[in-house]
């Protein structure tokens, strides 16, 4: 039985560190301790919980250089992008800090004198209690963004968190736990669980009040089935096959092409909301394609510790096979390969940035989640054709339209089945807005006020004076 997790640097294919894996005994002990500690945490003053999270936020800034270096070493994320993630996480935490009191405030929904002498008035109130003990099975591609969207509001609202970071970002997960504990979160309230899929399965066997998972649709289905056995609340942030449509009226085709290329290839395309399908109106197709290729071919690939690097290695070696499969499938069916399409020889798990045209929805690259630096671009003759193709998917995370006409873009986006709509932008997340998926992209909501309240359960009060 495996007892240690080997952390491999994707850029060098060398061992970074080995860390112990939790077994069934330690997981059970940690879950029991969290269950025992949670009521006291929920009963602590909200101001104290907010202060602890504020200290955590400040520690992220103070230790950002070391934290970014760790993230880059174990995931291959370029160091500039690791620093961007940490810096933006700090500002995102301010949203939760500033709004949790508003979300937890009791709602007085009805008041009336009942007219019976001596009985007083009737008041109806909704209060919001924590769920209890939750499991947070998190992702490797944005461990600070994705993780903090769950464990920060969970902790602020009084829950205990059993936090299983991805085995591909476990060192970052342990660093997060250390900073939270240093900031004043009790060790039995935020509890790291280390290991791979088997560890996650054992975690789901513990008594839980909620399960919050970020990852693939296939794994998400298994987690939902396991959690259903104990009727725990389930929230799933799953994958996407996010489309962008470039209308014929965009005023600067080259600028749009550069923006869409960045939305396709940032973090090596390893983002849930990365653009994975591009549809371009025939009137500007050739101009767009030329500008897009020029941008992509200018991306710097190399050592992720170099601040000038834009494209680093693929984080998981096994995923190189999937990228090659999608490219081969497309070319075999008639797609044109303009650049890339292969892994890079030498040390590390690098895949050349890849652009395919003459693609169709019979090809895996336009149907299956890619999650890498591979993109398909398809010509369309009309808005109606673009809408039909954008909706031809099992996923529904985000969709983008580029157009000079706001009303045209909103009309198109209003017909797309996605949780997030972008006009003249893409691949961005705001803490003020709900983050949710439709179809195979998941169930539930993070971020926004609703994303804080999801970690609570309402209680109805009938109060007679």
C-alpha positions as semicolon CSV with decimal commas, in nm:
position;residue;x (nm);y (nm);z (nm)
1;X;0,000;0,000;0,000
2;X;0,130;0,345;-0,092
3;X;0,230;0,544;0,215
4;X;0,385;0,854;0,057
5;X;0,292;1,094;-0,220
6;X;0,568;1,183;-0,465
7;X;0,557;1,546;-0,579
8;X;0,712;1,572;-0,928
9;X;0,817;1,897;-1,094
10;X;0,649;1,893;-1,440
11;X;0,919;2,117;-1,589
12;X;1,208;1,889;-1,495
13;X;1,035;1,554;-1,426
14;X;1,233;1,538;-1,101
15;X;1,120;1,465;-0,747
16;X;1,043;1,772;-0,540
17;X;0,944;1,600;-0,218
18;X;0,769;1,298;-0,071
19;X;0,498;1,354;0,187
20;X;0,296;1,106;0,397
21;X;-0,048;1,000;0,279
22;X;-0,344;0,988;0,515
23;X;-0,479;0,638;0,570
24;X;-0,824;0,527;0,683
25;X;-0,729;0,559;1,049
26;X;-0,593;0,913;1,031
27;X;-0,885;1,027;0,815
28;X;-1,136;0,888;1,062
29;X;-0,952;1,051;1,352
30;X;-0,936;1,387;1,178
31;X;-1,304;1,375;1,084
32;X;-1,406;1,289;1,441
33;X;-1,194;1,570;1,583
34;X;-1,345;1,817;1,338
35;X;-1,695;1,705;1,433
36;X;-1,621;1,760;1,800
37;X;-1,459;2,101;1,746
38;X;-1,711;2,249;1,504
39;X;-1,983;2,365;1,750
40;X;-1,737;2,579;1,945
41;X;-1,609;2,734;1,622
42;X;-1,965;2,808;1,510
43;X;-2,033;2,964;1,848
44;X;-1,730;3,193;1,837
45;X;-1,795;3,562;1,758
46;X;-1,811;3,634;1,388
47;X;-1,566;3,919;1,439
48;X;-1,304;3,670;1,558
49;X;-1,354;3,448;1,255
50;X;-1,328;3,748;1,024
51;X;-1,009;3,864;1,198
52;X;-0,848;3,522;1,149
53;X;-0,926;3,522;0,777
54;X;-0,792;3,878;0,748
55;X;-0,466;3,761;0,907
56;X;-0,454;3,473;0,659
57;X;-0,499;3,720;0,374
58;X;-0,211;3,929;0,505
59;X;0,012;3,623;0,542
60;X;-0,050;3,537;0,176
61;X;0,099;3,873;0,087
62;X;0,390;3,849;0,328
63;X;0,492;3,504;0,205
64;X;0,386;3,539;-0,157
65;X;0,729;3,483;-0,313
66;X;0,782;3,148;-0,139
67;X;0,423;3,036;-0,195
68;X;0,441;3,121;-0,565
69;X;0,769;2,929;-0,600
70;X;0,609;2,621;-0,442
71;X;0,307;2,644;-0,670
72;X;0,527;2,671;-0,977
73;X;0,749;2,383;-0,868
74;X;0,466;2,134;-0,828
75;X;0,224;2,240;-1,105
76;X;0,451;2,400;-1,366
77;X;0,245;2,719;-1,364
78;X;0,465;3,006;-1,487
79;X;0,592;3,208;-1,193
80;X;0,430;3,531;-1,313
81;X;0,092;3,356;-1,323
82;X;0,150;3,199;-0,980
83;X;0,214;3,546;-0,840
84;X;-0,097;3,676;-1,018
85;X;-0,308;3,404;-0,856
86;X;-0,179;3,481;-0,508
87;X;-0,219;3,857;-0,545
88;X;-0,573;3,830;-0,679
89;X;-0,670;3,581;-0,409
90;X;-0,589;3,841;-0,145
91;X;-0,831;4,090;-0,299
92;X;-1,094;3,820;-0,346
93;X;-1,082;3,739;0,025
94;X;-1,186;4,097;0,095
95;X;-1,522;4,024;-0,065
96;X;-1,593;3,740;0,177
97;X;-1,467;3,940;0,474
98;X;-1,679;4,242;0,382
99;X;-2,003;4,055;0,309
100;X;-2,030;3,756;0,543
101;X;-2,205;3,957;0,816
102;X;-2,469;4,068;0,566
103;X;-2,532;3,709;0,460
104;X;-2,555;3,575;0,815
105;X;-2,782;3,852;0,945
106;X;-3,127;3,717;1,036
107;X;-3,407;3,814;0,797
108;X;-3,731;3,937;0,949
109;X;-3,977;3,833;0,681
110;X;-4,311;3,898;0,852
111;X;-4,453;4,090;1,148
112;X;-4,813;4,132;1,254
113;X;-5,028;4,199;1,560
114;X;-5,243;3,890;1,599
115;X;-5,526;4,064;1,779
116;X;-5,562;3,826;2,073
117;X;-5,542;4,015;2,403
118;X;-5,235;3,929;2,603
119;X;-5,064;3,731;2,327
120;X;-4,865;4,012;2,156
121;X;-4,729;4,023;1,807
122;X;-4,615;3,743;1,575
123;X;-4,277;3,768;1,410
124;X;-4,132;3,533;1,145
125;X;-3,755;3,525;1,107
126;X;-3,501;3,327;0,905
127;X;-3,159;3,261;1,060
128;X;-2,864;3,092;0,896
129;X;-2,670;2,812;1,064
130;X;-2,351;2,646;0,938
131;X;-2,382;2,313;0,760
132;X;-2,143;2,149;1,008
133;X;-1,847;1,946;0,879
134;X;-1,775;1,967;0,508
135;X;-1,530;1,794;0,275
136;X;-1,355;2,021;0,025
137;X;-1,193;1,813;-0,252
138;X;-1,008;2,079;-0,445
139;X;-0,825;2,128;-0,775
140;X;-0,463;2,167;-0,880
141;X;-0,491;2,424;-1,158
142;X;-0,584;2,719;-0,933
143;X;-0,548;2,592;-0,576
144;X;-0,571;2,938;-0,418
145;X;-0,859;3,064;-0,633
146;X;-1,062;2,745;-0,637
147;X;-0,989;2,642;-0,281
148;X;-1,056;2,978;-0,121
149;X;-1,391;3,005;-0,298
150;X;-1,494;2,713;-0,076
151;X;-1,296;2,700;0,245
152;X;-1,296;3,075;0,320
153;X;-1,677;3,124;0,323
154;X;-1,713;2,782;0,487
155;X;-1,487;2,887;0,775
156;X;-1,641;3,233;0,805
157;X;-1,991;3,086;0,837
158;X;-1,884;2,848;1,115
159;X;-1,810;2,519;0,943
160;X;-1,522;2,277;0,996
161;X;-1,340;2,188;0,674
162;X;-1,174;1,859;0,583
163;X;-0,961;1,986;0,297
164;X;-0,817;1,744;0,043
165;X;-0,596;1,936;-0,198
166;X;-0,524;1,774;-0,531
167;X;-0,234;1,532;-0,518
168;X;-0,080;1,753;-0,789
169;X;-0,084;2,058;-0,558
170;X;-0,044;1,895;-0,217
171;X;0,250;2,110;-0,105
172;X;0,042;2,419;-0,173
173;X;-0,244;2,261;0,021
174;X;-0,020;2,205;0,322
175;X;0,109;2,562;0,295
176;X;-0,251;2,690;0,297
177;X;-0,325;2,486;0,609
178;X;-0,013;2,615;0,783
179;X;-0,103;2,978;0,710
180;X;-0,462;2,932;0,826
181;X;-0,345;2,777;1,152
182;X;-0,090;3,055;1,200
183;X;-0,370;3,305;1,141
184;X;-0,575;3,156;1,423
185;X;-0,796;2,892;1,262
186;X;-0,791;2,589;1,499
187;X;-0,614;2,282;1,362
188;X;-0,926;2,068;1,410
189;X;-1,136;2,319;1,213
190;X;-0,927;2,332;0,896
191;X;-0,781;1,987;0,845
192;X;-0,566;1,888;0,545
193;X;-0,619;1,535;0,410
194;X;-0,333;1,424;0,184
195;X;-0,353;1,163;-0,091
196;X;-0,502;1,072;-0,427
197;X;-0,830;0,924;-0,542
198;X;-0,839;0,644;-0,283
199;X;-0,788;0,899;-0,008
200;X;-1,077;1,104;-0,139
201;X;-1,300;0,796;-0,148
202;X;-1,217;0,721;0,217
203;X;-1,289;1,083;0,310
204;X;-1,637;1,051;0,160
205;X;-1,708;0,757;0,391
206;X;-1,690;0,986;0,696
207;X;-2,002;1,153;0,841
208;X;-2,031;1,477;0,644
209;X;-2,281;1,761;0,610
210;X;-2,152;1,881;0,276
211;X;-1,922;1,780;-0,008
212;X;-1,768;2,048;-0,230
213;X;-1,568;1,921;-0,527
214;X;-1,383;2,084;-0,814
215;X;-1,263;1,864;-1,097
216;X;-1,382;1,656;-1,389
217;X;-1,736;1,558;-1,477
218;X;-1,650;1,188;-1,454
219;X;-1,514;1,216;-1,101
220;X;-1,792;1,455;-1,003
221;X;-2,057;1,194;-1,081
222;X;-1,881;0,941;-0,858
223;X;-1,854;1,191;-0,574
224;X;-2,221;1,284;-0,600
225;X;-2,320;0,917;-0,583
226;X;-2,102;0,858;-0,278
227;X;-2,234;1,165;-0,097
228;X;-2,594;1,069;-0,173
229;X;-2,563;0,769;0,058
230;X;-2,566;1,004;0,360
231;X;-2,775;1,281;0,201
232;X;-2,492;1,534;0,238
233;X;-2,523;1,858;0,047
234;X;-2,326;1,832;-0,278
235;X;-2,177;2,109;-0,485
236;X;-1,979;2,029;-0,799
237;X;-1,765;2,272;-0,997
238;X;-1,681;2,067;-1,303
239;X;-1,533;2,118;-1,647
240;X;-1,622;2,325;-1,947
241;X;-1,603;2,337;-2,324
242;X;-1,630;2,714;-2,333
243;X;-1,705;2,879;-2,669
244;X;-1,627;3,224;-2,806
245;X;-1,796;3,379;-3,107
246;X;-1,630;3,663;-3,297
247;X;-1,888;3,870;-3,484
248;X;-1,819;4,044;-3,813
249;X;-1,856;4,394;-3,661
250;X;-1,562;4,393;-3,418
251;X;-1,371;4,720;-3,466
252;X;-1,020;4,580;-3,414
253;X;-0,983;4,220;-3,528
254;X;-0,617;4,191;-3,426
255;X;-0,687;4,312;-3,071
256;X;-0,974;4,068;-3,035
257;X;-0,760;3,785;-3,168
258;X;-0,490;3,861;-2,910
259;X;-0,745;3,873;-2,627
260;X;-0,907;3,546;-2,732
261;X;-0,568;3,378;-2,769
262;X;-0,483;3,477;-2,412
263;X;-0,821;3,341;-2,300
264;X;-0,739;3,015;-2,475
265;X;-0,381;2,962;-2,362
266;X;-0,340;3,132;-2,023
267;X;-0,219;2,874;-1,769
268;X;-0,152;2,649;-2,068
269;X;-0,526;2,626;-2,129
270;X;-0,561;2,446;-1,797
271;X;-0,850;2,660;-1,674
272;X;-1,213;2,557;-1,634
273;X;-1,320;2,876;-1,810
274;X;-1,050;2,877;-2,078
275;X;-1,186;2,923;-2,430
276;X;-1,185;2,579;-2,593
277;X;-1,392;2,644;-2,907
278;X;-1,376;2,951;-3,132
279;X;-1,637;3,044;-3,394
280;X;-1,554;3,329;-3,630
281;X;-1,789;3,501;-3,874
282;X;-1,685;3,427;-4,232
283;X;-1,652;3,799;-4,317
284;X;-1,349;3,837;-4,087
285;X;-1,234;3,476;-4,058
286;X;-0,907;3,502;-4,255
287;X;-0,803;3,826;-4,085
288;X;-0,881;3,685;-3,741
289;X;-0,697;3,358;-3,805
290;X;-0,381;3,535;-3,921
291;X;-0,376;3,761;-3,616
292;X;-0,456;3,474;-3,381
293;X;-0,173;3,259;-3,518
294;X;0,069;3,548;-3,492
295;X;-0,018;3,591;-3,125
296;X;0,006;3,222;-3,041
297;X;0,337;3,179;-3,219
298;X;0,472;3,470;-3,015
299;X;0,399;3,305;-2,680
300;X;0,718;3,223;-2,490
301;X;0,736;2,861;-2,379
302;X;1,004;2,747;-2,139
303;X;1,124;2,739;-1,781
304;X;0,825;2,832;-1,561
305;X;1,055;2,999;-1,308
306;X;1,150;3,257;-1,572
307;X;0,923;3,567;-1,540
308;X;0,918;3,595;-1,921
309;X;0,766;3,249;-1,971
310;X;0,401;3,245;-2,075
311;X;0,358;2,871;-2,144
312;X;0,500;2,617;-1,902
313;X;0,467;2,239;-1,892
314;X;0,147;2,039;-1,869
315;X;0,085;1,972;-1,501
316;X;-0,005;1,603;-1,537
317;X;0,213;1,383;-1,754
318;X;-0,071;1,145;-1,840
319;X;-0,268;1,429;-2,000
320;X;-0,016;1,455;-2,283
321;X;-0,172;1,138;-2,425
322;X;-0,519;1,298;-2,430
323;X;-0,391;1,607;-2,609
324;X;-0,222;1,393;-2,874
325;X;-0,540;1,187;-2,911
326;X;-0,753;1,494;-2,980
327;X;-0,510;1,634;-3,234
328;X;-0,475;1,302;-3,418
329;X;-0,852;1,255;-3,424
330;X;-0,903;1,602;-3,573
331;X;-0,632;1,572;-3,839
332;X;-0,752;1,225;-3,937
333;X;-1,098;1,368;-3,999
334;X;-0,972;1,652;-4,214
335;X;-0,871;1,935;-3,980
336;X;-0,581;2,160;-4,076
337;X;-0,297;2,179;-3,824
338;X;-0,139;2,526;-3,830
339;X;0,107;2,489;-3,544
340;X;0,199;2,254;-3,264
341;X;0,017;1,924;-3,231
342;X;0,292;1,739;-3,047
343;X;0,477;1,712;-2,718
344;X;0,815;1,882;-2,695
345;X;1,121;1,658;-2,689
346;X;1,350;1,692;-2,390
347;X;1,304;1,726;-2,017
348;X;0,960;1,797;-1,875
349;X;0,601;1,757;-1,988
350;X;0,567;2,024;-2,254
351;X;0,311;2,034;-2,536
352;X;0,346;2,281;-2,822
353;X;0,065;2,539;-2,854
354;X;-0,171;2,398;-3,114
355;X;-0,421;2,561;-3,351
356;X;-0,658;2,360;-3,570
357;X;-0,900;2,483;-3,836
358;X;-1,152;2,313;-4,066
359;X;-1,279;2,147;-3,750
360;X;-1,628;2,005;-3,698
361;X;-1,832;1,883;-3,406
362;X;-1,761;1,527;-3,511
363;X;-1,410;1,582;-3,374
364;X;-1,314;1,530;-3,010
365;X;-1,133;1,865;-2,998
366;X;-1,468;2,043;-3,041
367;X;-1,663;1,808;-2,816
368;X;-1,447;1,676;-2,529
369;X;-1,285;1,892;-2,264
370;X;-0,928;1,963;-2,376
371;X;-0,773;2,136;-2,073
372;X;-0,450;2,212;-2,251
373;X;-0,288;2,433;-2,518
374;X;-0,499;2,303;-2,808
375;X;-0,775;2,503;-2,980
376;X;-1,014;2,451;-3,270
377;X;-1,137;2,744;-3,481
378;X;-1,449;2,709;-3,695
379;X;-1,589;2,945;-3,958
380;X;-1,961;3,035;-3,937
381;X;-2,189;3,222;-4,177
382;X;-2,435;3,377;-3,930
383;X;-2,527;3,444;-3,569
384;X;-2,783;3,167;-3,587
385;X;-2,520;2,913;-3,689
386;X;-2,290;3,032;-3,410
387;X;-2,568;2,997;-3,150
388;X;-2,648;2,645;-3,267
389;X;-2,284;2,537;-3,246
390;X;-2,218;2,706;-2,913
391;X;-2,511;2,517;-2,762
392;X;-2,402;2,186;-2,916
393;X;-2,230;2,062;-2,600
394;X;-2,299;1,880;-2,275
395;X;-2,119;2,156;-2,085
396;X;-2,243;2,499;-1,982
397;X;-1,986;2,697;-1,786
398;X;-1,907;3,017;-1,980
399;X;-1,964;3,165;-2,324
400;X;-1,818;3,478;-2,487
401;X;-1,929;3,701;-2,772
402;X;-1,716;3,977;-2,926
403;X;-1,916;4,244;-3,105
404;X;-1,937;4,622;-3,132
405;X;-2,312;4,596;-3,067
406;X;-2,407;4,534;-2,702
407;X;-2,768;4,444;-2,784
408;X;-2,656;4,194;-3,048
409;X;-2,415;4,028;-2,807
410;X;-2,667;4,010;-2,525
411;X;-2,928;3,867;-2,762
412;X;-2,685;3,592;-2,864
413;X;-2,561;3,521;-2,511
414;X;-2,916;3,507;-2,379
415;X;-2,974;3,202;-2,599
416;X;-2,662;3,017;-2,480
417;X;-2,699;2,767;-2,195
418;X;-2,413;2,881;-1,971
419;X;-2,370;2,996;-1,613
420;X;-2,153;3,295;-1,712
421;X;-2,179;3,524;-2,014
422;X;-1,900;3,749;-2,144
423;X;-1,936;4,041;-2,382
424;X;-1,601;4,158;-2,525
425;X;-1,407;3,970;-2,258
426;X;-1,347;3,612;-2,149
427;X;-1,176;3,387;-1,896
428;X;-1,239;3,611;-1,596
429;X;-1,405;3,562;-1,258
430;X;-1,551;3,825;-1,025
431;X;-1,626;3,760;-0,656
432;X;-1,938;3,975;-0,687
433;X;-2,094;3,744;-0,947
434;X;-2,214;3,384;-0,900
435;X;-1,992;3,113;-1,045
436;X;-2,204;2,820;-1,153
437;X;-2,226;2,563;-1,426
438;X;-2,504;2,397;-1,620
439;X;-2,521;2,046;-1,758
440;X;-2,191;1,862;-1,719
441;X;-2,030;2,178;-1,581
442;X;-2,174;2,114;-1,238
443;X;-2,433;2,206;-0,979
444;X;-2,434;2,475;-0,714
445;X;-2,275;2,817;-0,682
446;X;-1,959;2,969;-0,545
447;X;-1,876;3,341;-0,515
448;X;-2,133;3,621;-0,480
449;X;-2,359;3,647;-0,175
450;X;-2,522;3,322;-0,282
451;X;-2,183;3,154;-0,277
452;X;-2,140;3,248;0,089
453;X;-2,491;3,142;0,185
454;X;-2,441;2,800;0,025
455;X;-2,239;2,702;0,334
456;X;-2,537;2,765;0,560
457;X;-2,873;2,605;0,624
458;X;-3,178;2,818;0,702
459;X;-3,384;2,794;1,019
460;X;-3,738;2,934;1,031
461;X;-3,849;3,106;1,353
462;X;-4,212;3,165;1,455
463;X;-4,188;3,414;1,742
464;X;-4,490;3,533;1,942
465;X;-4,442;3,814;2,193
